[in-house]
Amino acid sequence: MRFHIQQESDIPASTQLYNQICFAIAARHYPPGHRLPSTRQLAMQTGLHRNTISKVYRQLETDGVVEALAGSGIYVRDRLKPRESQIVPGPAGKVQPDLDRQVRQSIDGLLQAGCTLQQARDLLTREIDWRLRCGAACW
């Protein structure tokens, strides 16, 4: 995956890179466990200083998107690690295992069917809005 920084943009270069990396991860171009390019590789590709790229990687780590493994690199964090799985109370007090996982799988299915992230968002929002307007009687 190639990242492109628009130097003439009003958006800071670090924000552009951060957003592009997040999009690449969300679109599964970089799946969980994938090693991100080194700061040196990204500096050569984007023309940004390595310190800027390090700053972006630190922010991604702070935000829980990636994890740094000393001496190994920066890896996309696996949000499905067993230590983080949850049991969430569902409707009427029923226990539902890991609703977050179900949402991610649904979005992955839409992406695999050829939707963009924006299209998936629009589809989900439209369905939720429709159900809210209709009430429980609609479904």
N, CA, C and O atoms as a MOPAC input file, in Angstrom:
PM7 MOZYME 1SCF
protein

 N      0.84600 1    -1.17600 1     0.00000 1
 C      0.00000 1     0.00000 1     0.00000 1
 C      0.89000 1     1.23700 1     0.00000 1
 O      1.86900 1     1.31500 1     0.74200 1
 N      0.53400 1     2.19800 1    -0.84100 1
 C      1.30900 1     3.42600 1    -0.92900 1
 C      0.52800 1     4.56300 1    -0.30000 1
 O     -0.68300 1     4.68200 1    -0.48600 1
 N      1.23400 1     5.39300 1     0.44400 1
 C      0.62500 1     6.55700 1     1.08300 1
 C      1.09700 1     7.80500 1     0.34800 1
 O      2.26300 1     7.92000 1    -0.03000 1
 N      0.17700 1     8.72700 1     0.15600 1
 C      0.49600 1     9.95000 1    -0.57200 1
 C      0.16600 1    11.15600 1     0.30300 1
 O     -0.94800 1    11.28900 1     0.80900 1
 N      1.14600 1    12.01900 1     0.46700 1
 C      0.98400 1    13.23300 1     1.25800 1
 C      0.87400 1    14.41300 1     0.31000 1
 O      1.73200 1    14.60500 1    -0.55100 1
 N     -0.16900 1    15.19600 1     0.46400 1
 C     -0.35100 1    16.39900 1    -0.35600 1
 C      0.26600 1    17.57900 1     0.39500 1
 O     -0.28800 1    18.07000 1     1.38000 1
 N      1.39600 1    18.00900 1    -0.08200 1
 C      2.13500 1    19.07300 1     0.59500 1
 C      1.36600 1    20.39100 1     0.62100 1
 O      1.50100 1    21.17000 1     1.56400 1
 N      0.55200 1    20.64600 1    -0.42300 1
 C     -0.16600 1    21.91500 1    -0.51500 1
 C     -1.45200 1    21.93000 1     0.31100 1
 O     -2.14700 1    22.94600 1     0.34800 1
 N     -1.77600 1    20.82800 1     0.96800 1
 C     -3.00900 1    20.71900 1     1.74000 1
 C     -2.93000 1    21.51900 1     3.04100 1
 O     -1.85200 1    21.72800 1     3.59600 1
 N     -4.09400 1    21.95600 1     3.50900 1
 C     -4.17700 1    22.62500 1     4.81300 1
 C     -4.11500 1    21.61400 1     5.95700 1
 O     -3.88900 1    21.98200 1     7.11000 1
 N     -4.31500 1    20.34700 1     5.63000 1
 C     -4.26000 1    19.28200 1     6.63500 1
 C     -2.79400 1    18.93000 1     6.87400 1
 O     -2.06600 1    18.64500 1     5.92400 1
 N     -2.35200 1    18.94600 1     8.13500 1
 C     -0.95300 1    18.61200 1     8.41400 1
 C     -0.57600 1    17.23800 1     7.86000 1
 O     -1.39600 1    16.32100 1     7.82500 1
 N      0.66600 1    17.11800 1     7.43500 1
 C      1.14600 1    15.86900 1     6.84300 1
 C      0.98400 1    14.69900 1     7.80500 1
 O      0.63100 1    13.59700 1     7.38600 1
 N      1.23900 1    14.92900 1     9.09200 1
 C      1.10900 1    13.83600 1    10.06700 1
 C     -0.34100 1    13.36900 1    10.16100 1
 O     -0.59100 1    12.17300 1    10.31100 1
 N     -1.28600 1    14.27500 1    10.07700 1
 C     -2.70200 1    13.90600 1    10.11700 1
 C     -3.09000 1    13.14800 1     8.86200 1
 O     -3.84900 1    12.18100 1     8.93100 1
 N     -2.58200 1    13.57300 1     7.72000 1
 C     -2.85700 1    12.85600 1     6.47500 1
 C     -2.37500 1    11.41700 1     6.56700 1
 O     -3.10000 1    10.49000 1     6.20500 1
 N     -1.14600 1    11.23000 1     7.05300 1
 C     -0.58300 1     9.89000 1     7.15400 1
 C     -1.35900 1     9.05400 1     8.16400 1
 O     -1.67700 1     7.89500 1     7.90100 1
 N     -1.66100 1     9.64000 1     9.31900 1
 C     -2.43400 1     8.94200 1    10.35300 1
 C     -3.75200 1     8.43800 1     9.76300 1
 O     -4.09800 1     7.26700 1     9.92500 1
 N     -4.48100 1     9.31300 1     9.08500 1
 C     -5.78200 1     8.95600 1     8.50900 1
 C     -5.64700 1     7.85900 1     7.44900 1
 O     -6.47500 1     6.95100 1     7.38100 1
 N     -4.61000 1     7.94700 1     6.63000 1
 C     -4.41800 1     6.95000 1     5.57700 1
 C     -4.08000 1     5.57700 1     6.16600 1
 O     -4.55200 1     4.55300 1     5.67200 1
 N     -3.27000 1     5.55900 1     7.21300 1
 C     -2.93500 1     4.28500 1     7.85100 1
 C     -4.17700 1     3.69500 1     8.51500 1
 O     -4.42500 1     2.49400 1     8.40800 1
 N     -4.95600 1     4.52700 1     9.19600 1
 C     -6.19100 1     4.04200 1     9.82800 1
 C     -7.14200 1     3.48000 1     8.78300 1
 O     -7.76000 1     2.43800 1     9.00200 1
 N     -7.26400 1     4.15800 1     7.65300 1
 C     -8.14000 1     3.67100 1     6.59800 1
 C     -7.63500 1     2.33500 1     6.06100 1
 O     -8.42400 1     1.41800 1     5.83500 1
 N     -6.33500 1     2.22200 1     5.85900 1
 C     -5.76200 1     0.96800 1     5.34000 1
 C     -6.03200 1    -0.18900 1     6.30200 1
 O     -6.29100 1    -1.31200 1     5.86900 1
 N     -5.97100 1     0.08400 1     7.59800 1
 C     -6.24400 1    -0.95000 1     8.59600 1
 C     -7.73400 1    -1.28400 1     8.60800 1
 O     -8.11000 1    -2.45600 1     8.62600 1
 N     -8.57900 1    -0.25600 1     8.59900 1
 C    -10.02800 1    -0.48000 1     8.63000 1
 C    -10.51300 1    -1.22300 1     7.38900 1
 O    -11.44600 1    -2.02300 1     7.46600 1
 N     -9.88200 1    -0.95900 1     6.24600 1
 C    -10.25600 1    -1.62300 1     4.99000 1
 C     -9.58300 1    -2.98700 1     4.83600 1
 O     -9.73200 1    -3.64700 1     3.80700 1
 N     -8.83600 1    -3.40600 1     5.87100 1
 C     -8.15400 1    -4.70000 1     5.89300 1
 C     -7.04200 1    -4.83500 1     4.86200 1
 O     -6.66000 1    -5.94800 1     4.50000 1
 N     -6.51800 1    -3.70100 1     4.38600 1
 C     -5.30300 1    -3.76700 1     3.57400 1
 C     -4.14500 1    -4.19700 1     4.47000 1
 O     -3.20400 1    -4.85500 1     4.02600 1
 N     -4.23500 1    -3.81500 1     5.73000 1
 C     -3.29700 1    -4.24300 1     6.75600 1
 C     -4.10800 1    -4.98400 1     7.81700 1
 O     -4.68300 1    -4.34100 1     8.69500 1
 N     -4.17100 1    -6.31000 1     7.76500 1
 C     -4.96400 1    -7.07200 1     8.73100 1
 C     -4.25100 1    -7.15700 1    10.08500 1
 O     -3.07000 1    -6.82800 1    10.18500 1
 N     -4.96400 1    -7.59700 1    11.12100 1
 C     -4.32800 1    -7.75000 1    12.43300 1
 C     -3.06700 1    -8.60200 1    12.33400 1
 O     -3.04300 1    -9.63500 1    11.66500 1
 N     -2.02900 1    -8.14600 1    13.01400 1
 C     -0.75300 1    -8.85900 1    13.01600 1
 C      0.19300 1    -8.43500 1    11.90700 1
 O      1.36600 1    -8.81100 1    11.91300 1
 N     -0.30600 1    -7.65500 1    10.95500 1
 C      0.53500 1    -7.21400 1     9.83900 1
 C      1.56500 1    -6.19700 1    10.33600 1
 O      1.25000 1    -5.30300 1    11.12200 1
 N      2.78700 1    -6.35300 1     9.86400 1
 C      3.86200 1    -5.41800 1    10.23400 1
 C      3.79300 1    -4.20800 1     9.31300 1
 O      3.79700 1    -4.34800 1     8.09000 1
 N      3.73000 1    -3.01200 1     9.91000 1
 C      3.70500 1    -1.78400 1     9.12700 1
 C      5.09700 1    -1.46700 1     8.59900 1
 O      6.09200 1    -1.94800 1     9.14000 1
 N      5.17200 1    -0.66500 1     7.55000 1
 C      6.49000 1    -0.29000 1     7.01500 1
 C      7.32900 1     0.41600 1     8.08400 1
 O      6.79400 1     1.06800 1     8.98000 1
 N      8.62200 1     0.27600 1     7.97600 1
 C      9.51900 1     0.95500 1     8.92400 1
 C      9.44200 1     2.46200 1     8.69800 1
 O      8.96300 1     2.92000 1     7.66000 1
 N      9.91500 1     3.22300 1     9.67200 1
 C      9.92400 1     4.67600 1     9.51400 1
 C     10.80100 1     5.07200 1     8.33200 1
 O     10.49800 1     6.03100 1     7.62300 1
 N     11.87700 1     4.34100 1     8.12400 1
 C     12.77100 1     4.62900 1     6.99600 1
 C     12.05100 1     4.40200 1     5.66600 1
 O     12.14500 1     5.22800 1     4.75800 1
 N     11.32600 1     3.27100 1     5.55100 1
 C     10.59300 1     2.98600 1     4.31500 1
 C      9.53800 1     4.05300 1     4.03600 1
 O      9.41600 1     4.53900 1     2.91100 1
 N      8.77500 1     4.41500 1     5.07500 1
 C      7.73900 1     5.43400 1     4.88000 1
 C      8.32900 1     6.80400 1     4.57900 1
 O      7.73900 1     7.58000 1     3.82700 1
 N      9.48300 1     7.10700 1     5.15600 1
 C     10.13300 1     8.38900 1     4.87100 1
 C     10.51800 1     8.46000 1     3.39700 1
 O     10.34500 1     9.49400 1     2.75300 1
 N     11.03600 1     7.36700 1     2.87300 1
 C     11.41600 1     7.34100 1     1.45800 1
 C     10.18000 1     7.44600 1     0.55800 1
 O     10.21800 1     8.11200 1    -0.47700 1
 N      9.10100 1     6.79700 1     0.94900 1
 C      7.88700 1     6.78700 1     0.14200 1
 C      7.14600 1     8.11200 1     0.17100 1
 O      6.65700 1     8.57500 1    -0.85900 1
 N      7.05800 1     8.72800 1     1.35100 1
 C      6.21400 1     9.91600 1     1.50700 1
 C      6.98600 1    11.22700 1     1.44900 1
 O      6.40300 1    12.28000 1     1.19200 1
 N      8.29800 1    11.17100 1     1.68700 1
 C      9.07900 1    12.40300 1     1.75300 1
 C      9.00700 1    13.07000 1     3.11600 1
 O      9.52900 1    14.17000 1     3.29700 1
 N      8.36700 1    12.41600 1     4.07300 1
 C      8.27700 1    12.96800 1     5.42700 1
 C      9.52000 1    12.60300 1     6.22700 1
 O     10.20700 1    11.62800 1     5.92300 1
 N      9.79400 1    13.39300 1     7.24500 1
 C     10.91400 1    13.10700 1     8.14300 1
 C     10.56100 1    11.91000 1     9.01400 1
 O      9.39900 1    11.72200 1     9.37300 1
 N     11.54800 1    11.11100 1     9.35200 1
 C     11.31700 1     9.91600 1    10.17900 1
 C     10.71000 1    10.26700 1    11.53000 1
 O      9.93600 1     9.48400 1    12.08200 1
 N     11.05300 1    11.44000 1    12.07200 1
 C     10.46300 1    11.85600 1    13.35500 1
 C      8.95000 1    12.05100 1    13.23400 1
 O      8.20200 1    11.73700 1    14.16000 1
 N      8.50800 1    12.56800 1    12.09600 1
 C      7.08100 1    12.75800 1    11.86100 1
 C      6.37800 1    11.39800 1    11.81500 1
 O      5.30500 1    11.22800 1    12.39500 1
 N      6.98000 1    10.44500 1    11.13200 1
 C      6.40000 1     9.10900 1    11.03200 1
 C      6.39300 1     8.43500 1    12.40000 1
 O      5.42900 1     7.75300 1    12.74800 1
 N      7.44400 1     8.61500 1    13.16700 1
 C      7.48500 1     8.06600 1    14.52800 1
 C      6.36900 1     8.65900 1    15.38100 1
 O      5.74700 1     7.95500 1    16.17700 1
 N      6.12200 1     9.94300 1    15.21400 1
 C      5.03700 1    10.61600 1    15.94100 1
 C      3.68700 1     9.99600 1    15.57500 1
 O      2.85300 1     9.76100 1    16.44800 1
 N      3.47700 1     9.73600 1    14.29400 1
 C      2.22600 1     9.11300 1    13.83700 1
 C      2.10600 1     7.71200 1    14.43000 1
 O      1.03800 1     7.34400 1    14.91900 1
 N      3.16600 1     6.93700 1    14.39700 1
 C      3.13300 1     5.58400 1    14.95300 1
 C      2.85100 1     5.62000 1    16.46000 1
 O      2.10200 1     4.78500 1    16.96700 1
 N      3.44200 1     6.57500 1    17.17200 1
 C      3.18500 1     6.68900 1    18.60900 1
 C      1.71300 1     7.01000 1    18.86500 1
 O      1.10700 1     6.47100 1    19.79000 1
 N      1.14500 1     7.88900 1    18.04200 1
 C     -0.26600 1     8.23800 1    18.20100 1
 C     -1.15600 1     7.02800 1    17.91000 1
 O     -2.13400 1     6.79500 1    18.62100 1
 N     -0.82700 1     6.26500 1    16.88100 1
 C     -1.58300 1     5.05200 1    16.56900 1
 C     -1.50200 1     4.06100 1    17.72700 1
 O     -2.48200 1     3.38900 1    18.04800 1
 N     -0.33300 1     3.97800 1    18.34800 1
 C     -0.17700 1     3.07400 1    19.49400 1
 C     -0.99000 1     3.57400 1    20.68300 1
 O     -1.65500 1     2.78700 1    21.35700 1
 N     -0.94100 1     4.86000 1    20.94000 1
 C     -1.72500 1     5.45600 1    22.02400 1
 C     -3.21800 1     5.20400 1    21.81300 1
 O     -3.95400 1     4.94700 1    22.76700 1
 N     -3.65100 1     5.28000 1    20.57100 1
 C     -5.06300 1     5.09200 1    20.24400 1
 C     -5.46400 1     3.61800 1    20.17300 1
 O     -6.62900 1     3.30000 1    19.93200 1
 N     -4.49300 1     2.71500 1    20.38500 1
 C     -4.79400 1     1.29000 1    20.42400 1
 C     -4.93200 1     0.62200 1    19.07000 1
 O     -5.46600 1    -0.48200 1    18.97100 1
 N     -4.45300 1     1.28400 1    18.02600 1
 C     -4.58400 1     0.74900 1    16.67000 1
 C     -3.43800 1    -0.20100 1    16.34900 1
 O     -3.63300 1    -1.20100 1    15.65800 1
 N     -2.25000 1     0.10400 1    16.84400 1
 C     -1.07000 1    -0.71400 1    16.58600 1
 C     -0.35800 1    -0.98800 1    17.90700 1
 O     -0.65700 1    -0.38400 1    18.93700 1
 N      0.58400 1    -1.91000 1    17.84300 1
 C      1.44000 1    -2.15400 1    18.99800 1
 C      2.88100 1    -2.24100 1    18.52900 1
 O      3.18600 1    -2.84300 1    17.49900 1
 N      3.75200 1    -1.63000 1    19.30200 1
 C      5.17900 1    -1.65000 1    18.98600 1
 C      5.82800 1    -2.81200 1    19.73400 1
 O      5.64700 1    -2.96800 1    20.94200 1
 N      6.57900 1    -3.61800 1    19.00400 1
 C      7.33200 1    -4.70100 1    19.61700 1
 C      8.80300 1    -4.34100 1    19.49600 1
 O      9.35300 1    -4.28900 1    18.39500 1
 N      9.42400 1    -4.09700 1    20.61900 1
 C     10.80500 1    -3.62500 1    20.64600 1
 C     11.70400 1    -4.49700 1    19.78300 1
 O     11.73700 1    -5.71900 1    19.92600 1
 N     12.42900 1    -3.84400 1    18.88700 1
 C     13.37500 1    -4.53500 1    18.02500 1
 C     12.73500 1    -5.29800 1    16.87800 1
 O     13.43800 1    -5.91600 1    16.07900 1
 N     11.41400 1    -5.26400 1    16.78700 1
 C     10.72900 1    -6.03700 1    15.76000 1
 C      9.93700 1    -5.16100 1    14.79600 1
 O      9.90700 1    -5.42200 1    13.59300 1
 N      9.30400 1    -4.13500 1    15.32100 1
 C      8.54000 1    -3.24900 1    14.45000 1
 C      7.19900 1    -2.86800 1    15.02800 1
 O      6.91400 1    -3.09900 1    16.20400 1
 N      6.37300 1    -2.27400 1    14.16600 1
 C      5.04000 1    -1.81700 1    14.52500 1
 C      4.04000 1    -2.74200 1    13.84000 1
 O      4.10600 1    -2.94800 1    12.62900 1
 N      3.12000 1    -3.29400 1    14.61300 1
 C      2.17000 1    -4.26700 1    14.09300 1
 C      0.73600 1    -3.80700 1    14.33700 1
 O      0.43000 1    -3.17200 1    15.34600 1
 N     -0.12900 1    -4.14200 1    13.39200 1
 C     -1.54500 1    -3.85200 1    13.56000 1
 C     -2.03800 1    -4.68300 1    14.73100 1
 O     -1.83500 1    -5.89600 1    14.78600 1
 N     -2.68000 1    -4.01600 1    15.65100 1
 C     -3.15900 1    -4.67100 1    16.86100 1
 C     -4.34700 1    -5.56900 1    16.53300 1
 O     -5.22300 1    -5.20400 1    15.74900 1
 N     -4.35700 1    -6.72500 1    17.13300 1
 C     -5.46500 1    -7.65600 1    16.97200 1
 C     -6.50300 1    -7.33500 1    18.03300 1
 O     -6.30500 1    -7.62300 1    19.21400 1
 N     -7.59300 1    -6.74700 1    17.61600 1
 C     -8.63700 1    -6.34900 1    18.55800 1
 C     -9.40300 1    -7.54800 1    19.09800 1
 O    -10.23000 1    -7.39200 1    19.99600 1
 N     -9.14700 1    -8.73800 1    18.57200 1
 C     -9.89600 1    -9.91700 1    18.98500 1
 C     -9.11800 1   -10.80900 1    19.94200 1
 O     -9.46300 1   -11.97800 1    20.11500 1
 N     -8.07700 1   -10.27600 1    20.56300 1
 C     -7.29800 1   -11.09400 1    21.48600 1
 C     -8.19100 1   -11.59200 1    22.61400 1
 O     -9.05900 1   -10.86000 1    23.09000 1
 N     -7.98100 1   -12.83200 1    23.04200 1
 C     -8.83100 1   -13.41000 1    24.07800 1
 C     -8.91100 1   -12.56200 1    25.34100 1
 O     -9.97100 1   -12.49300 1    25.96300 1
 N     -7.82400 1   -11.92100 1    25.73400 1
 C     -7.85000 1   -11.13300 1    26.96400 1
 C     -8.78100 1    -9.93800 1    26.85600 1
 O     -9.12100 1    -9.32000 1    27.86500 1
 N     -9.19400 1    -9.60800 1    25.63700 1
 C    -10.06200 1    -8.45300 1    25.46400 1
 C    -11.48700 1    -8.83800 1    25.10600 1
 O    -12.34400 1    -7.96200 1    24.98900 1
 N    -11.76800 1   -10.14000 1    24.92500 1
 C    -13.12100 1   -10.50800 1    24.55900 1
 C    -14.02800 1   -10.23100 1    25.74300 1
 O    -13.61900 1   -10.33300 1    26.90000 1
 N    -15.25800 1    -9.88300 1    25.43700 1
 C    -16.17500 1    -9.45300 1    26.47200 1
 C    -17.48100 1   -10.21500 1    26.35500 1
 O    -17.84500 1   -10.69700 1    25.28300 1
 N    -18.17300 1   -10.31400 1    27.46900 1
 C    -19.55100 1   -10.78400 1    27.47400 1
 C    -20.38000 1    -9.53200 1    27.75400 1
 O    -20.21600 1    -8.87500 1    28.78300 1
 N    -21.26500 1    -9.22000 1    26.82400 1
 C    -22.05000 1    -7.99300 1    26.91600 1
 C    -23.50700 1    -8.37100 1    27.12200 1
 O    -24.03400 1    -9.20600 1    26.38700 1
 N    -24.18900 1    -7.75700 1    28.13600 1
 C    -25.60700 1    -8.04800 1    28.27700 1
 C    -26.37400 1    -7.52800 1    27.07400 1
 O    -26.22200 1    -6.36900 1    26.68800 1
 N    -27.18300 1    -8.36500 1    26.49300 1
 C    -27.97300 1    -7.97900 1    25.32900 1
 C    -29.38000 1    -7.61500 1    25.73600 1
 O    -29.65400 1    -7.36000 1    26.90900 1
 N    -30.28000 1    -7.59300 1    24.75400 1
 C    -31.66400 1    -7.26600 1    25.04300 1
 C    -32.27000 1    -8.24900 1    26.03800 1
 O    -31.95500 1    -9.43900 1    26.02200 1
 N    -33.13800 1    -7.74100 1    26.89800 1
 C    -33.84800 1    -8.55400 1    27.89400 1
 C    -32.88200 1    -9.31100 1    28.80400 1
 O    -33.22800 1   -10.37200 1    29.32400 1
 N    -31.68000 1    -8.77800 1    28.99900 1
 C    -30.73200 1    -9.37200 1    29.92000 1
 C    -30.01400 1   -10.60300 1    29.41000 1
 O    -29.20800 1   -11.18400 1    30.13800 1
 N    -30.28300 1   -11.02600 1    28.16500 1
 C    -29.58300 1   -12.18100 1    27.60600 1
 C    -28.10500 1   -11.84300 1    27.45900 1
 O    -27.75100 1   -10.71900 1    27.10600 1
 N    -27.26100 1   -12.80200 1    27.72500 1
 C    -25.82500 1   -12.59500 1    27.56400 1
 C    -25.44800 1   -12.88800 1    26.12000 1
 O    -25.77000 1   -13.94900 1    25.58600 1
 N    -24.75500 1   -11.92500 1    25.48700 1
 C    -24.33100 1   -12.09100 1    24.09900 1
 C    -22.81300 1   -11.97100 1    24.04300 1
 O    -22.26300 1   -10.94900 1    24.45200 1
 N    -22.12700 1   -12.99500 1    23.54300 1
 C    -20.66100 1   -12.93800 1    23.49600 1
 C    -20.17000 1   -11.96800 1    22.43300 1
 O    -20.54000 1   -12.06300 1    21.26300 1
 N    -19.34700 1   -11.05400 1    22.85400 1
 C    -18.57200 1   -10.18200 1    21.96900 1
 C    -19.35000 1    -9.59700 1    20.78600 1
 O    -19.13600 1    -9.98600 1    19.63800 1
 N    -20.24200 1    -8.67100 1    21.07700 1
 C    -21.00400 1    -8.00800 1    20.01300 1
 C    -20.08500 1    -7.23300 1    19.07800 1
 O    -20.38000 1    -7.09300 1    17.89100 1
 N    -18.98600 1    -6.73400 1    19.60100 1
 C    -18.03100 1    -6.02500 1    18.74700 1
 C    -17.54600 1    -6.92700 1    17.61700 1
 O    -17.39700 1    -6.47500 1    16.48100 1
 N    -17.30600 1    -8.16900 1    17.91600 1
 C    -16.82900 1    -9.11900 1    16.90900 1
 C    -17.88400 1    -9.30500 1    15.81700 1
 O    -17.55400 1    -9.36000 1    14.63200 1
 N    -19.13900 1    -9.40000 1    16.21500 1
 C    -20.21800 1    -9.55900 1    15.24300 1
 C    -20.31000 1    -8.34700 1    14.32200 1
 O    -20.53600 1    -8.48900 1    13.12000 1
 N    -20.13700 1    -7.16600 1    14.88600 1
 C    -20.16600 1    -5.94300 1    14.07100 1
 C    -19.00200 1    -5.95300 1    13.08900 1
 O    -19.18900 1    -5.66200 1    11.90800 1
 N    -17.80300 1    -6.28400 1    13.56400 1
 C    -16.63300 1    -6.31700 1    12.67500 1
 C    -16.82800 1    -7.33100 1    11.56000 1
 O    -16.47500 1    -7.06500 1    10.41100 1
 N    -17.38600 1    -8.49100 1    11.88700 1
 C    -17.61400 1    -9.51600 1    10.86200 1
 C    -18.62700 1    -9.03400 1     9.82800 1
 O    -18.48100 1    -9.30900 1     8.63700 1
 N    -19.64500 1    -8.32200 1    10.27700 1
 C    -20.63700 1    -7.77800 1     9.33500 1
 C    -19.99300 1    -6.77400 1     8.39700 1
 O    -20.23700 1    -6.79600 1     7.19000 1
 N    -19.17600 1    -5.90100 1     8.94900 1
 C    -18.50300 1    -4.90000 1     8.11700 1
 C    -17.51300 1    -5.57700 1     7.18200 1
 O    -17.41100 1    -5.19400 1     6.01700 1
 N    -16.78500 1    -6.56900 1     7.66500 1
 C    -15.86500 1    -7.31600 1     6.79700 1
 C    -16.61900 1    -7.95300 1     5.63600 1
 O    -16.13300 1    -7.95900 1     4.50500 1
 N    -17.81500 1    -8.49200 1     5.91500 1
 C    -18.62900 1    -9.08900 1     4.86400 1
 C    -19.02700 1    -8.07200 1     3.80800 1
 O    -19.00400 1    -8.37200 1     2.61500 1
 N    -19.39200 1    -6.87200 1     4.23800 1
 C    -19.74000 1    -5.82200 1     3.27700 1
 C    -18.52300 1    -5.42100 1     2.43600 1
 O    -18.64500 1    -5.19900 1     1.23200 1
 N    -17.35900 1    -5.33100 1     3.06800 1
 C    -16.13500 1    -4.98400 1     2.33500 1
 C    -15.78600 1    -6.07800 1     1.32900 1
 O    -15.38900 1    -5.78200 1     0.20200 1
 N    -15.93100 1    -7.32500 1     1.72700 1
 C    -15.63300 1    -8.44200 1     0.82200 1
 C    -16.62200 1    -8.50100 1    -0.33500 1
 O    -16.30600 1    -9.01600 1    -1.40700 1
 N    -17.83400 1    -7.96500 1    -0.10800 1
 C    -18.84400 1    -7.93400 1    -1.17000 1
 C    -18.60700 1    -6.77100 1    -2.13700 1
 O    -19.33300 1    -6.61100 1    -3.11800 1
 N    -17.58200 1    -5.96100 1    -1.85000 1
 C    -17.22400 1    -4.88600 1    -2.76800 1
 C    -17.61000 1    -3.49100 1    -2.31400 1
 O    -17.37500 1    -2.52600 1    -3.04100 1
 N    -18.19600 1    -3.35700 1    -1.13300 1
 C    -18.55400 1    -2.02700 1    -0.62400 1
 C    -17.30200 1    -1.29600 1    -0.15400 1
 O    -16.33300 1    -1.91100 1     0.29300 1
 N    -17.34300 1     0.01900 1    -0.26500 1
 C    -16.32000 1     0.84100 1     0.37800 1
 C    -16.74300 1     1.03100 1     1.83200 1
 O    -17.87500 1     0.71700 1     2.20000 1
 N    -15.83700 1     1.54100 1     2.65000 1
 C    -16.20100 1     1.82200 1     4.04200 1
 C    -17.34600 1     2.82600 1     4.11200 1
 O    -18.24400 1     2.68800 1     4.94200 1
 N    -17.31900 1     3.82600 1     3.25200 1
 C    -18.38900 1     4.82600 1     3.25300 1
 C    -19.72400 1     4.18800 1     2.87300 1
 O    -20.75200 1     4.50200 1     3.47200 1
 N    -19.71500 1     3.29900 1     1.88500 1
 C    -20.95000 1     2.62200 1     1.49100 1
 C    -21.46500 1     1.72900 1     2.62300 1
 O    -22.66900 1     1.67900 1     2.87500 1
 N    -20.56100 1     1.02700 1     3.30200 1
 C    -20.96500 1     0.18500 1     4.43100 1
 C    -21.58800 1     1.04800 1     5.52600 1
 O    -22.61600 1     0.68600 1     6.09900 1
 N    -20.97400 1     2.16800 1     5.80900 1
 C    -21.50300 1     3.09000 1     6.81300 1
 C    -22.89200 1     3.55900 1     6.41600 1
 O    -23.80700 1     3.57200 1     7.24000 1
 N    -23.05400 1     3.94700 1     5.14800 1
 C    -24.35100 1     4.43000 1     4.66800 1
 C    -25.41800 1     3.34700 1     4.78200 1
 O    -26.54300 1     3.62100 1     5.20200 1
 N    -25.06200 1     2.10600 1     4.40500 1
 C    -26.01900 1     0.99700 1     4.49300 1
 C    -26.45000 1     0.73900 1     5.93500 1
 O    -27.63900 1     0.59300 1     6.22200 1
 N    -25.48000 1     0.68500 1     6.83000 1
 C    -25.79600 1     0.42900 1     8.23600 1
 C    -26.60300 1     1.57700 1     8.84100 1
 O    -27.56300 1     1.34400 1     9.57400 1
 N    -26.21800 1     2.80000 1     8.53700 1
 C    -26.93400 1     3.96000 1     9.06600 1
 C    -28.37100 1     3.99000 1     8.55300 1
 O    -29.30600 1     4.24500 1     9.31200 1
 N    -28.53600 1     3.72400 1     7.25000 1
 C    -29.87600 1     3.71300 1     6.66300 1
 C    -30.75900 1     2.66700 1     7.34900 1
 O    -31.91600 1     2.94100 1     7.66700 1
 N    -30.21200 1     1.47000 1     7.57400 1
 C    -30.97800 1     0.40000 1     8.21400 1
 C    -31.34000 1     0.77100 1     9.64900 1
 O    -32.47600 1     0.56500 1    10.07700 1
 N    -30.38600 1     1.31300 1    10.38600 1
 C    -30.64200 1     1.70100 1    11.77300 1
 C    -31.68300 1     2.81700 1    11.82000 1
 O    -32.61400 1     2.76400 1    12.62300 1
 N    -31.53100 1     3.81700 1    10.97200 1
 C    -32.49700 1     4.92300 1    10.93600 1
 C    -33.89700 1     4.41800 1    10.61800 1
 O    -34.87100 1     4.85000 1    11.23400 1
 N    -34.00000 1     3.49300 1     9.64700 1
 C    -35.29000 1     2.93700 1     9.27400 1
 C    -35.93300 1     2.21400 1    10.46300 1
 O    -37.12200 1     2.37800 1    10.73300 1
 N    -35.13800 1     1.42200 1    11.15800 1
 C    -35.66200 1     0.68300 1    12.30200 1
 C    -36.07300 1     1.60800 1    13.43700 1
 O    -37.05700 1     1.34500 1    14.12800 1
 N    -35.33000 1     2.68600 1    13.63200 1
 C    -35.70300 1     3.65600 1    14.65300 1
 C    -37.01500 1     4.35100 1    14.31300 1
 O    -37.84200 1     4.59700 1    15.19200 1
 N    -37.20300 1     4.66700 1    13.02900 1
 C    -38.44200 1     5.32500 1    12.60300 1
 C    -39.63700 1     4.39500 1    12.74900 1
 O    -40.70700 1     4.81400 1    13.18900 1
 N    -39.45300 1     3.13900 1    12.38000 1
 C    -40.55800 1     2.17300 1    12.38700 1
 C    -40.86900 1     1.64800 1    13.78200 1
 O    -42.00800 1     1.29900 1    14.09400 1
 N    -39.85900 1     1.59900 1    14.59200 1
 C    -40.03800 1     0.96800 1    15.88800 1
 C    -39.90900 1    -0.53300 1    15.75900 1
 O    -39.66600 1    -1.04900 1    14.66800 1
 N    -40.06400 1    -1.21700 1    16.83500 1
 C    -39.87300 1    -2.67200 1    16.85300 1
 C    -40.86700 1    -3.39900 1    15.95300 1
 O    -40.60600 1    -4.53200 1    15.54900 1
 N    -41.98700 1    -2.78300 1    15.63400 1
 C    -43.01000 1    -3.44200 1    14.81600 1
 C    -42.52400 1    -3.73500 1    13.40400 1
 O    -43.05200 1    -4.63200 1    12.74700 1
 N    -41.52400 1    -2.99300 1    12.92600 1
 C    -41.03400 1    -3.17800 1    11.55100 1
 C    -40.24500 1    -4.45100 1    11.38900 1
 O    -40.14400 1    -4.95500 1    10.27000 1
 N    -39.70400 1    -4.97500 1    12.40200 1
 C    -38.86400 1    -6.15400 1    12.25200 1
 C    -39.23600 1    -7.14300 1    13.28600 1
 O    -38.65000 1    -8.22400 1    13.34600 1

